[in-house]
Amino acid sequence: MSTPHYVTIANTQMRIWRSGSGPDLLVLPGLIEAASECADRLARDLPGWTVTAVDLPGTGGSAGAAGTGTEDIAELARPIADAAAALGLPSCPLLAFDLAAPLALAMRDAAAGWRPDRVLLVDAAVAEGWMERGLRPAPMAPRADGTHLAVLWAHLRDAHVLEPRDPRHPASAGAPLPGPMALDTMLRIAAAAPDRYETLWNQCLDAMPRIAASGLPRADGMAAAVEALSAMTSGRPDAKPLPPTRPFADPARVWHDYADTPRGRVHLRRAGRGRPLLAFQSAPGSSAPLLPLLHGLSAEWEVIAPDYLGNGESDKPERAVDIGMLADDMLAVADALGLDGFDLWGTHTGALVALDLTVRHPERIGRAVLEAPVLIPPDFSADILDHYFPPLVADRWGLHLLQAWNMRRDMFLFWPWYRQERAAARAIGVPDATVLHDWTMGLLASGAHYDRSYRAAFRYDTRAALPRLTRPALICAGPADMLVEGLVEAERLAPAGTEVTPTPATVWYPGQGADAVQATINRYATFLRGGLDGAIPHPVA
């Protein structure tokens, strides 16, 4: 399996996937196959190379330059070359698939910066077929009903299945067709910023006429690529280890990183400098909704928000999951980062992870903010465990995409989401399509594993753990939080000295007022600094 890694260049980051061993080979995976899938396939088909495949600019984990529609191909290619230079890659062969051909040409012809010593285009004829018939994605802006995801799925699947020049017939030759999981992986790469993917596709398509006159060598299919590359390894040194990912110069900027732990590679969002604060997400998606927290506290703390193993962009080990295991995973992250002591912030599932970690390892913890720990009646927990978590499995026609979209949407409409009745209506409101898209992508990133950490929260014995707190803790919840009623029981259970209070907002919920969010951030900060001031309401009666 290929390993993901982020490289920071100027004011952006690019994500690469590395697999194999031997001399360096830089790969642009094109626009219909994920870089991770491409890296794995090439490592298998091209033994003897260290494959570094790039999430193209504006897709997947790469911010890049794409998106405004004003950049030329050279500008779009520059972040790739800058990433190669920052990784310390020597001038090495560059393999480019389908519509990445113009990007490879721009890198070859660059006047300065990192340049490949050889370029080989794979399946350029396929991209030329798309050019001849004008194949372009339908508008990819998120839609309130989520159907833009189905449209993107059909675009990707048809690009693999159909004859490039004749969309009435399936192609009878070419690489093996991708299965639902591989298509799902590419959809998430393209849908990280769907408007940017649309822009990148169109700009590369418009630049394809330059390829015919470029003189770049071609390979039709992997067999031809293997033959062409087989003679290029001689005399080349083996690839060097990747350098650590650097933060941005501006400490307030959120940056992406990974931590290697005994149970897997954990994806992190990080911001700030100061005392470390580990921030734990709710399930079932990623830590992306916690960005307002990272922005709000990064002036005084180094805020680190992991995706749980099994969720988001972290590894997906096959295992049964409980809160104690998630807490152990987070302690392993702290160990991997060299953190001896740190504060904690956690919400919902994350509040339980923080609680368990604090109870079992108080010597490592300073202060802990526990937002809306799960305290609901046992029969309600049993009902949720029976109905809240339908299987979410990639489907050949993309039917799982609308399932994920509507599950996420209904979570804003009802509590619990599967109770489609007036009495279960929530007052929080459905966010706009762009925000709902991002939340859905977090769910899809967790895939078939999405429910494991989520189920753990409803199986955890919060009532037994709360009285065991020995470190200063703030237990809180915003008025729109479906678990806010648990504050009354939390005050009864928590030991003396624990602060239990409502907050003006749930900062990671969309649609919260700016003043309420800032007031809530201020409450967190005041507590984490060492105490609550007189402006904080008294504990819940």
Backbone torsions as a table, in degrees:
resi	resn	phi	psi	omega
1	MET	NA	137.6	178.8
2	SER	-71.1	154.0	-177.4
3	THR	-109.4	128.6	178.8
4	PRO	-82.9	153.5	-179.3
5	HIS	-157.4	142.3	176.1
6	TYR	-102.5	143.7	173.6
7	VAL	-125.3	131.2	-178.0
8	THR	-96.5	127.5	178.6
9	ILE	-132.1	121.9	-179.7
10	ALA	49.6	-116.0	-175.9
11	ASN	-108.6	28.0	178.9
12	THR	-147.4	174.7	175.6
13	GLN	-130.8	148.6	173.0
14	MET	-119.8	146.4	176.2
15	ARG	-110.1	136.0	178.7
16	ILE	-124.1	163.2	178.2
17	TRP	-127.7	128.1	-175.3
18	ARG	-118.1	138.6	178.9
19	SER	-153.2	155.9	176.6
20	GLY	85.2	-172.5	179.4
21	SER	-150.6	154.4	-177.4
22	GLY	121.1	-160.0	179.2
23	PRO	-64.5	162.7	-177.6
24	ASP	-74.9	139.7	171.1
25	LEU	-136.8	116.2	178.7
26	LEU	-90.8	136.2	-172.3
27	VAL	-129.5	129.8	169.3
28	LEU	-103.1	112.8	-167.6
29	PRO	-76.5	-2.2	-176.0
30	GLY	82.5	-166.5	-171.0
31	LEU	-117.8	16.3	175.5
32	ILE	-131.1	1.1	176.8
33	GLU	-133.2	134.3	179.9
34	ALA	-65.1	146.8	179.2
35	ALA	-59.3	-37.3	179.7
36	SER	-64.4	-43.6	178.2
37	GLU	-65.2	-40.9	-179.8
38	CYS	-63.9	-44.0	180.0
39	ALA	-61.5	-43.2	179.5
40	ASP	-63.9	-42.4	-178.6
41	ARG	-65.6	-42.7	-178.5
42	LEU	-69.2	-36.7	177.5
43	ALA	-62.2	-32.2	177.7
44	ARG	-76.8	-43.1	-174.4
45	ASP	-86.7	-18.9	-177.7
46	LEU	-124.9	64.5	177.8
47	PRO	-61.5	146.5	-179.4
48	GLY	99.8	2.3	177.0
49	TRP	-124.4	146.6	166.3
50	THR	-93.1	110.4	-174.7
51	VAL	-90.3	126.7	173.1
52	THR	-119.2	103.1	-178.7
53	ALA	-101.6	139.4	-170.5
54	VAL	-108.3	132.5	162.5
55	ASP	-65.9	117.8	-174.2
56	LEU	-63.8	155.7	-175.1
57	PRO	-53.2	129.6	179.0
58	GLY	84.9	4.2	179.6
59	THR	-123.9	157.0	175.2
60	GLY	52.5	-127.5	-179.7
61	GLY	-91.5	9.1	-178.5
62	SER	-103.7	120.9	176.7
63	ALA	-74.4	-56.8	174.5
64	GLY	62.7	-157.4	-174.1
65	ALA	-110.3	-10.1	-172.2
66	ALA	-70.9	153.6	172.1
67	GLY	138.4	-33.1	-176.3
68	THR	-89.0	-20.1	-178.0
69	GLY	83.8	-0.9	-177.8
70	THR	-102.1	-12.5	-177.1
71	GLU	-75.7	145.8	170.6
72	ASP	-89.2	175.0	-175.2
73	ILE	-61.6	-36.2	178.9
74	ALA	-61.4	-40.0	178.1
75	GLU	-67.4	-37.0	178.2
76	LEU	-68.0	-32.3	-178.7
77	ALA	-80.2	-21.7	-173.1
78	ARG	-59.9	-43.0	179.1
79	PRO	-60.9	-30.0	177.5
80	ILE	-66.7	-47.0	178.7
81	ALA	-63.9	-39.9	178.7
82	ASP	-64.7	-37.8	177.7
83	ALA	-65.1	-42.5	178.4
84	ALA	-60.2	-41.4	179.2
85	ALA	-67.0	-42.8	-179.2
86	ALA	-65.4	-29.8	177.4
87	LEU	-77.8	-10.1	-179.0
88	GLY	80.3	20.0	178.0
89	LEU	-68.4	133.8	172.4
90	PRO	-71.9	169.0	171.5
91	SER	-61.0	118.4	-170.9
92	CYS	-142.2	172.2	177.5
93	PRO	-62.6	147.2	178.2
94	LEU	-121.7	123.1	178.6
95	LEU	-107.1	125.2	-177.0
96	ALA	-126.9	131.2	-178.5
97	PHE	-101.8	147.3	174.1
98	ASP	34.1	-116.2	-171.5
99	LEU	-74.3	-1.2	173.2
100	ALA	-77.6	-4.9	-178.2
101	ALA	-54.6	-47.0	179.2
102	PRO	-62.5	-32.5	176.8
103	LEU	-65.7	-41.1	177.9
104	ALA	-64.4	-40.1	177.8
105	LEU	-62.7	-42.3	179.0
106	ALA	-63.8	-37.1	178.2
107	MET	-68.7	-38.1	177.5
108	ARG	-63.7	-38.6	-173.1
109	ASP	-93.8	5.6	-178.4
110	ALA	-60.9	139.8	-178.8
111	ALA	-75.1	-26.1	-177.9
112	ALA	-149.3	165.7	178.0
113	GLY	91.2	-169.0	-176.7
114	TRP	-69.1	134.5	177.4
115	ARG	-136.2	144.2	176.4
116	PRO	-73.9	155.4	175.2
117	ASP	-91.7	-18.6	173.5
118	ARG	-141.6	150.9	173.7
119	VAL	-130.7	133.8	176.0
120	LEU	-130.9	124.3	178.9
121	LEU	-94.7	130.0	177.8
122	VAL	-113.0	129.0	178.3
123	ASP	61.6	33.1	174.0
124	ALA	-63.7	-30.6	178.8
125	ALA	-63.8	-32.7	176.2
126	VAL	-62.5	-47.4	179.9
127	ALA	-63.9	-35.4	177.4
128	GLU	-67.0	-33.4	173.8
129	GLY	-63.5	-42.9	176.3
130	TRP	-61.4	-37.9	179.7
131	MET	-63.6	-43.4	-176.4
132	GLU	-63.6	-36.2	179.6
133	ARG	-98.3	5.7	174.3
134	GLY	66.6	42.0	-179.1
135	LEU	-73.4	114.7	178.5
136	ARG	-132.4	148.7	176.0
137	PRO	-65.8	148.1	168.7
138	ALA	-64.5	161.0	178.4
139	PRO	-51.2	130.1	-169.7
140	MET	-104.2	5.4	179.4
141	ALA	-59.0	138.0	179.8
142	PRO	-56.4	139.5	-179.7
143	ARG	-113.8	150.3	-174.4
144	ALA	-60.9	-27.3	-179.5
145	ASP	-93.4	0.1	176.9
146	GLY	78.3	3.6	-174.4
147	THR	-71.5	-14.4	176.0
148	HIS	-61.1	-28.4	178.1
149	LEU	-69.7	-39.4	177.0
150	ALA	-65.5	-38.0	178.4
151	VAL	-64.5	-42.9	178.6
152	LEU	-65.1	-40.7	177.6
153	TRP	-58.9	-46.8	-179.4
154	ALA	-62.4	-38.9	178.6
155	HIS	-61.1	-47.3	-178.7
156	LEU	-66.4	-45.5	-177.5
157	ARG	-64.0	-44.2	-179.4
158	ASP	-64.7	-33.9	178.6
159	ALA	-62.3	-31.0	176.1
160	HIS	-81.6	-40.1	-167.3
161	VAL	-84.2	-40.4	-167.4
162	LEU	-91.1	155.4	172.5
163	GLU	-59.2	131.2	-176.4
164	PRO	-57.1	-36.4	-176.8
165	ARG	-97.4	-7.9	-176.0
166	ASP	-143.0	92.5	-174.6
167	PRO	-72.5	2.9	177.7
168	ARG	-82.5	-14.5	-173.4
169	HIS	-129.1	146.6	173.5
170	PRO	-73.8	146.1	177.6
171	ALA	-73.5	131.0	-177.7
172	SER	-92.3	-5.6	179.0
173	ALA	-133.1	164.7	178.3
174	GLY	124.5	-174.5	-179.8
175	ALA	-64.7	155.5	175.8
176	PRO	-54.5	142.5	-179.2
177	LEU	-68.4	141.3	179.9
178	PRO	-72.0	147.1	174.1
179	GLY	-83.1	177.2	-177.6
180	PRO	-57.1	-38.2	-178.4
181	MET	-66.4	-41.4	179.5
182	ALA	-67.2	-39.4	176.7
183	LEU	-64.7	-40.0	179.2
184	ASP	-62.7	-40.7	178.5
185	THR	-61.1	-43.8	179.6
186	MET	-69.0	-37.4	177.9
187	LEU	-58.6	-41.8	-179.5
188	ARG	-67.7	-31.6	174.8
189	ILE	-65.7	-47.6	-178.2
190	ALA	-69.4	-36.8	-173.7
191	ALA	-87.6	2.0	173.5
192	ALA	-55.9	-38.4	173.3
193	ALA	-147.9	83.9	-168.8
194	PRO	-60.9	-32.6	177.4
195	ASP	-67.8	-32.7	177.3
196	ARG	-71.3	-37.2	175.7
197	TYR	-61.8	-45.1	178.2
198	GLU	-58.1	-44.8	179.5
199	THR	-62.9	-46.4	-178.6
200	LEU	-61.8	-43.8	178.1
201	TRP	-57.6	-50.6	-174.7
202	ASN	-65.1	-39.2	-179.9
203	GLN	-69.9	-39.1	176.6
204	CYS	-67.1	-39.4	177.9
205	LEU	-61.8	-43.1	-179.5
206	ASP	-66.5	-24.7	-179.0
207	ALA	-89.3	-6.3	-176.7
208	MET	-60.2	-32.2	178.9
209	PRO	-56.6	-23.2	179.8
210	ARG	-71.3	-20.2	-172.0
211	ILE	-69.5	-37.8	-176.5
212	ALA	-58.8	-35.9	-177.6
213	ALA	-94.3	3.0	-173.0
214	SER	-78.0	-24.1	-176.6
215	GLY	76.0	7.8	179.8
216	LEU	-69.0	135.4	178.8
217	PRO	-66.6	152.3	-175.1
218	ARG	-126.6	157.9	171.2
219	ALA	-138.5	124.5	177.1
220	ASP	-91.3	94.6	179.6
221	GLY	95.7	166.3	-174.0
222	MET	-70.6	-33.2	-179.7
223	ALA	-59.2	-43.7	178.7
224	ALA	-67.9	-36.0	178.7
225	ALA	-65.9	-41.2	178.3
226	VAL	-60.4	-44.5	-179.6
227	GLU	-63.7	-42.2	-177.8
228	ALA	-67.7	-33.8	-176.6
229	LEU	-87.4	-15.4	-172.2
230	SER	-61.1	-28.2	-177.0
231	ALA	-94.5	3.8	-173.4
232	MET	-96.3	-7.2	-175.9
233	THR	-81.1	-21.6	-173.4
234	SER	-58.3	127.7	175.2
235	GLY	81.1	-0.1	-179.2
236	ARG	-91.7	139.2	178.9
237	PRO	-74.7	156.3	175.3
238	ASP	-66.5	153.1	-179.4
239	ALA	-63.1	146.2	176.5
240	LYS	-87.3	158.0	174.8
241	PRO	-60.2	151.9	179.5
242	LEU	-72.8	142.2	177.0
243	PRO	-73.6	157.3	176.9
244	PRO	-61.4	152.3	176.1
245	THR	-72.4	134.9	-179.3
246	ARG	-97.2	146.6	170.5
247	PRO	-73.4	167.9	173.2
248	PHE	-71.9	158.0	176.7
249	ALA	-62.0	-35.1	176.7
250	ASP	-82.9	112.5	-175.6
251	PRO	-65.4	-17.7	179.6
252	ALA	-77.5	-15.4	-179.3
253	ARG	-73.9	131.2	176.4
254	VAL	-74.9	131.3	178.5
255	TRP	-128.3	158.4	-177.2
256	HIS	-102.9	146.1	-178.6
257	ASP	-153.9	174.4	174.3
258	TYR	-131.4	149.3	172.2
259	ALA	-122.8	130.7	178.4
260	ASP	-91.6	123.7	-180.0
261	THR	-123.4	166.2	-179.7
262	PRO	-58.6	-25.0	-177.2
263	ARG	-100.2	-2.6	178.0
264	GLY	148.1	174.7	-177.3
265	ARG	-89.8	125.1	-173.2
266	VAL	-108.6	127.1	178.3
267	HIS	-82.3	138.2	-175.7
268	LEU	-126.9	144.0	162.4
269	ARG	-108.1	132.6	-172.3
270	ARG	-135.6	147.8	175.1
271	ALA	-161.1	148.8	171.4
272	GLY	90.5	172.3	175.2
273	ARG	-137.5	151.4	-177.9
274	GLY	131.7	-157.6	179.4
275	ARG	-63.9	135.3	-178.8
276	PRO	-67.0	139.3	173.9
277	LEU	-130.1	112.7	175.8
278	LEU	-85.6	127.4	-177.1
279	ALA	-114.1	123.4	-173.0
280	PHE	-110.1	129.5	-175.1
281	GLN	-73.4	164.0	159.9
282	SER	-75.2	162.0	171.7
283	ALA	-89.5	163.5	13.0
284	PRO	-112.1	6.8	-173.0
285	GLY	-96.7	-127.4	-177.9
286	SER	-114.1	-175.3	177.1
287	SER	-85.2	4.7	-177.7
288	ALA	-56.0	-39.2	178.4
289	PRO	-61.6	-14.8	-179.0
290	LEU	-83.1	5.7	-179.3
291	LEU	-55.1	-40.3	177.1
292	PRO	-59.4	-33.1	177.4
293	LEU	-69.0	-44.0	178.8
294	LEU	-60.9	-44.8	179.2
295	HIS	-64.1	-39.5	-173.5
296	GLY	-72.7	-31.2	-174.4
297	LEU	-107.7	-3.5	-172.8
298	SER	-70.3	-13.4	178.4
299	ALA	-68.6	-24.9	-176.4
300	GLU	-123.6	-17.0	-177.4
301	TRP	-128.1	153.9	165.6
302	GLU	-88.3	103.2	-175.3
303	VAL	-92.2	127.2	-176.8
304	ILE	-125.9	117.2	-176.3
305	ALA	-115.9	101.0	179.0
306	PRO	-79.9	151.2	159.8
307	ASP	-84.0	129.1	177.4
308	TYR	-57.2	149.0	168.1
309	LEU	-57.1	129.6	-174.3
310	GLY	97.7	-10.0	-178.3
311	ASN	-127.6	156.7	174.2
312	GLY	56.0	-133.3	-176.6
313	GLU	-96.7	8.9	176.0
314	SER	-81.0	167.1	177.3
315	ASP	-59.8	158.9	-177.6
316	LYS	-119.9	72.7	178.7
317	PRO	-66.8	145.9	176.4
318	GLU	-82.8	109.7	-176.6
319	ARG	-166.8	157.9	167.8
320	ALA	-77.8	146.6	-172.3
321	VAL	-124.2	135.4	168.1
322	ASP	-134.1	172.3	-175.7
323	ILE	-63.1	-39.4	178.4
324	GLY	-59.5	-38.3	178.6
325	MET	-67.2	-42.0	177.9
326	LEU	-63.1	-38.5	177.0
327	ALA	-64.2	-41.3	176.4
328	ASP	-61.7	-39.8	177.0
329	ASP	-59.8	-42.7	-178.1
330	MET	-70.3	-34.0	174.1
331	LEU	-64.9	-37.4	177.0
332	ALA	-64.7	-35.2	174.8
333	VAL	-62.5	-46.7	178.5
334	ALA	-58.8	-42.1	178.4
335	ASP	-63.2	-42.8	-179.1
336	ALA	-63.4	-31.5	-179.6
337	LEU	-89.0	-2.4	179.0
338	GLY	73.8	32.2	-178.5
339	LEU	-95.1	113.8	177.7
340	ASP	-80.5	-45.5	179.4
341	GLY	-131.8	148.0	-175.0
342	PHE	-163.3	161.4	172.5
343	ASP	-97.2	167.1	-177.8
344	LEU	-130.5	146.9	168.7
345	TRP	-138.5	131.1	179.1
346	GLY	-147.1	147.9	-179.6
347	THR	-126.0	136.6	178.7
348	HIS	54.0	-114.9	175.1
349	THR	-54.6	-42.1	-179.5
350	GLY	-63.8	-30.7	176.4
351	ALA	-65.1	-36.4	179.1
352	LEU	-72.2	-37.6	176.1
353	VAL	-62.2	-45.0	178.4
354	ALA	-64.7	-39.9	178.2
355	LEU	-62.1	-48.4	-177.9
356	ASP	-64.0	-40.6	179.7
357	LEU	-65.2	-39.8	-179.5
358	THR	-68.6	-40.6	-179.0
359	VAL	-67.6	-39.9	-174.1
360	ARG	-90.1	-21.1	-177.9
361	HIS	-135.4	57.2	-176.5
362	PRO	-62.9	-24.8	-178.5
363	GLU	-66.8	-17.5	-179.6
364	ARG	-96.1	-15.5	-168.1
365	ILE	-105.5	135.4	172.5
366	GLY	-86.9	-76.7	179.6
367	ARG	-130.8	154.8	-176.4
368	ALA	-134.6	128.8	170.8
369	VAL	-99.5	120.4	-179.0
370	LEU	-114.2	102.1	-178.0
371	GLU	-93.5	119.1	173.7
372	ALA	51.9	57.4	172.6
373	PRO	-62.0	148.9	-173.4
374	VAL	-71.6	112.3	175.6
375	LEU	-136.4	83.3	178.8
376	ILE	-126.3	160.7	-178.4
377	PRO	-58.7	146.6	-178.5
378	PRO	-57.1	-37.4	-179.8
379	ASP	-68.2	-31.2	175.9
380	PHE	-68.9	-42.9	176.6
381	SER	-58.9	-41.5	179.8
382	ALA	-63.8	-40.2	179.1
383	ASP	-64.5	-41.6	177.8
384	ILE	-63.3	-44.0	179.6
385	LEU	-61.9	-28.6	-179.9
386	ASP	-81.1	-28.0	-167.2
387	HIS	-127.5	-15.3	-169.8
388	TYR	-80.9	-17.4	-165.0
389	PHE	-125.3	66.0	175.6
390	PRO	-65.9	152.6	178.4
391	PRO	-58.3	141.3	176.7
392	LEU	-124.7	98.5	-171.4
393	VAL	-125.2	133.5	178.8
394	ALA	-55.7	133.2	-174.9
395	ASP	-116.9	145.8	-174.5
396	ARG	-60.0	-28.1	179.5
397	TRP	-101.9	6.0	178.3
398	GLY	77.9	20.4	-179.1
399	LEU	-64.0	-26.3	-179.9
400	HIS	-66.4	-20.3	-177.8
401	LEU	-67.5	-45.3	177.6
402	LEU	-70.7	-29.9	174.0
403	GLN	-61.8	-48.9	-179.0
404	ALA	-63.0	-43.1	-179.1
405	TRP	-59.9	-48.1	-175.0
406	ASN	-74.8	-29.4	170.8
407	MET	-61.3	-48.0	-179.9
408	ARG	-62.5	-43.5	-179.3
409	ARG	-62.7	-44.6	-177.7
410	ASP	-69.2	-21.2	174.6
411	MET	-65.3	-23.9	173.9
412	PHE	-87.0	-17.1	-176.8
413	LEU	-92.9	-37.5	-172.4
414	PHE	-135.9	152.4	169.7
415	TRP	-131.4	118.2	-12.0
416	PRO	-70.6	162.1	-169.4
417	TRP	-62.7	-26.3	-175.7
418	TYR	-82.0	-7.9	176.3
419	ARG	-88.1	90.9	-178.2
420	GLN	-85.2	77.6	-178.0
421	GLU	-150.6	157.8	-175.3
422	ARG	-59.8	-39.4	-175.5
423	ALA	-66.0	-19.2	-178.4
424	ALA	-95.7	4.0	-176.1
425	ALA	-64.2	140.3	176.3
426	ARG	-103.5	154.4	-178.4
427	ALA	-97.5	2.7	-172.7
428	ILE	-70.1	-32.9	-179.5
429	GLY	90.2	145.0	178.4
430	VAL	-79.0	129.9	178.8
431	PRO	-71.1	169.5	178.8
432	ASP	-67.8	167.8	-170.4
433	ALA	-62.1	-33.9	-179.1
434	THR	-66.4	-43.2	178.4
435	VAL	-67.4	-44.0	179.8
436	LEU	-63.7	-34.8	175.1
437	HIS	-58.8	-47.6	-178.2
438	ASP	-63.6	-40.7	178.3
439	TRP	-64.6	-39.1	179.2
440	THR	-67.1	-37.7	178.7
441	MET	-63.9	-34.5	175.6
442	GLY	-63.6	-40.5	176.8
443	LEU	-64.4	-45.1	-179.7
444	LEU	-65.4	-31.8	177.8
445	ALA	-64.2	-32.2	177.2
446	SER	-76.7	-27.5	174.5
447	GLY	57.7	-139.5	-176.0
448	ALA	-65.1	-13.7	179.3
449	HIS	-89.7	-0.5	-167.4
450	TYR	-57.3	-30.2	-170.9
451	ASP	-87.1	-11.1	-168.7
452	ARG	-68.9	-49.8	177.1
453	SER	-69.7	-32.1	179.5
454	TYR	-64.6	-47.8	178.3
455	ARG	-60.6	-36.0	-177.9
456	ALA	-57.6	-34.6	-178.4
457	ALA	-64.9	-35.2	-176.9
458	PHE	-87.7	-3.1	174.6
459	ARG	-103.5	-11.9	-174.2
460	TYR	-76.3	143.1	179.3
461	ASP	-91.1	79.6	179.9
462	THR	-60.8	-38.4	-176.6
463	ARG	-63.4	-32.6	178.1
464	ALA	-78.5	-29.8	-174.4
465	ALA	-82.1	-38.7	-173.5
466	LEU	-55.8	-44.6	-178.9
467	PRO	-64.4	-13.1	-177.2
468	ARG	-89.4	1.1	178.1
469	LEU	-61.1	132.9	175.0
470	THR	-123.3	-4.1	177.9
471	ARG	-106.6	154.6	178.3
472	PRO	-58.1	131.6	-177.4
473	ALA	-138.5	144.8	172.7
474	LEU	-113.9	118.1	176.3
475	ILE	-106.1	124.9	-170.2
476	CYS	-149.8	171.3	174.1
477	ALA	-167.6	146.9	176.1
478	GLY	-82.4	162.8	-175.0
479	PRO	-65.8	-25.1	-179.6
480	ALA	-88.8	-3.5	-177.0
481	ASP	-72.4	130.4	-178.8
482	MET	-67.8	-13.0	179.9
483	LEU	-105.3	12.9	-175.6
484	VAL	-62.8	-30.0	-178.4
485	GLU	-64.6	-18.0	179.1
486	GLY	-70.1	-11.0	-179.9
487	LEU	-62.7	-34.0	-179.8
488	VAL	-61.9	-47.0	179.1
489	GLU	-70.3	-34.0	178.7
490	ALA	-61.1	-39.9	179.5
491	GLU	-65.0	-35.2	179.4
492	ARG	-69.5	-35.4	-174.1
493	LEU	-87.8	-31.8	-171.4
494	ALA	-71.6	148.2	179.7
495	PRO	-69.6	162.2	178.7
496	ALA	-55.4	141.0	-179.8
497	GLY	95.4	-16.1	176.4
498	THR	-76.2	130.6	177.7
499	GLU	-84.9	128.7	176.2
500	VAL	-125.6	118.4	-172.6
501	THR	-155.4	146.2	168.9
502	PRO	-72.5	157.1	174.8
503	THR	-120.3	159.0	-177.6
504	PRO	-67.0	-21.4	-174.9
505	ALA	-152.7	161.8	163.1
506	THR	-101.7	103.8	-163.5
507	VAL	-64.4	-23.4	-177.7
508	TRP	-92.6	-4.0	172.3
509	TYR	-76.2	140.2	172.4
510	PRO	-71.0	157.3	174.2
511	GLY	79.2	9.0	177.2
512	GLN	-81.8	141.0	-178.2
513	GLY	-63.2	144.0	-177.0
514	ALA	-60.9	-40.7	-179.6
515	ASP	-65.7	-40.4	179.7
516	ALA	-67.1	-38.9	177.8
517	VAL	-63.2	-46.6	-178.9
518	GLN	-64.1	-39.6	178.1
519	ALA	-63.1	-37.2	179.0
520	THR	-69.3	-43.4	175.1
521	ILE	-57.7	-41.4	179.1
522	ASN	-61.8	-37.8	178.7
523	ARG	-65.8	-43.5	175.8
524	TYR	-57.3	-48.8	-174.3
525	ALA	-63.2	-42.5	-179.9
526	THR	-61.3	-44.5	178.6
527	PHE	-64.4	-45.8	-176.2
528	LEU	-67.2	-27.2	176.5
529	ARG	-70.3	-23.3	178.3
530	GLY	141.6	-0.4	178.0
531	GLY	175.2	166.5	179.4
532	LEU	-101.9	138.9	-179.8
533	ASP	-91.4	-179.2	-173.9
534	GLY	-70.0	-12.7	179.8
535	ALA	-77.9	-9.5	-177.2
536	ILE	-83.5	132.4	179.2
537	PRO	-59.5	156.3	176.1
538	HIS	-66.4	158.2	177.2
539	PRO	-55.0	156.7	-178.6
540	VAL	-60.9	136.8	178.5
541	ALA	-82.2	NA	NA
